[in-house]
Amino acid sequence: MSNVIPPVSAFLPLGRASQFAEDIREIINQAPFFDELSPEEILDLCEFMVCYSIRQGGVLIREGDAGDFLVIILTGTVNVVKEKEDGSRRILATVGPGATLGEMALVDNDVRFATCIANEQVDFALIDRNALNDILHEHPRLGNKLLLLLLSLMAKRLRDADIQLVPHLSAVIV
């Protein structure tokens, strides 16, 4: 089993997610992302996660930073913010319990697309790339389901971005 290490010193460790498994199951059972996971699979997933807390205004994920972890919001809300070329910021979304953040970096190990800032004290569960590899090794069915859920979520976000982009494209004559 992976030893998840907090990526940012501002994260206050709360302990292994397995200590809070029933509460986490209730929270993420209500999130569409986790629809395909059975209650038992959610409990198994908790064995590979660590829970943290961060105070209001704390940064969970910083745009441009390298990253290899995903967070699941358990309590509170988080603004997803994108830096603009002029240095200003634009709020892309506000998410709450059950939302996942950082899934692209978990999969591709690339830099973060946006900054995620706590609107209030936020408790969250964290799973890193090593833990994902451990899940794939120890619970292949759960790991494969999790990967398919991540791919599905990223495909949905890409489609949504395409829909928003289309009105801004110039007409192309073929």
HELIX and SHEET records of a PDB file:
HELIX    1   1 ALA A   17  PHE A   20  5                                   4    
HELIX    2   2 ALA A   21  ASN A   29  1                                   9    
HELIX    3   3 PRO A   32  PHE A   34  5                                   3    
HELIX    4   4 PRO A   39  CYS A   46  1                                   8    
HELIX    5   5 GLU A  103  ASP A  108  1                                   6    
HELIX    6   6 ARG A  129  GLU A  138  1                                  10    
HELIX    7   7 PRO A  140  LEU A  165  1                                  26    
HELIX    8   8 VAL A  166  HIS A  168  5                                   3    
SHEET    1   A 5 LEU A  12  ARG A  16  0                                        
SHEET    2   A 5 VAL A  50  ILE A  54 -1                                        
SHEET    3   A 5 VAL A 122  ASP A 128 -1                                        
SHEET    4   A 5 PHE A  69  THR A  75 -1                                        
SHEET    5   A 5 THR A 100  LEU A 101 -1                                        
SHEET    1   B 4 VAL A  59  ILE A  61  0                                        
SHEET    2   B 4 THR A 115  ALA A 118 -1                                        
SHEET    3   B 4 VAL A  78  GLU A  83 -1                                        
SHEET    4   B 4 ARG A  89  VAL A  95 -1                                        
END                                                                             
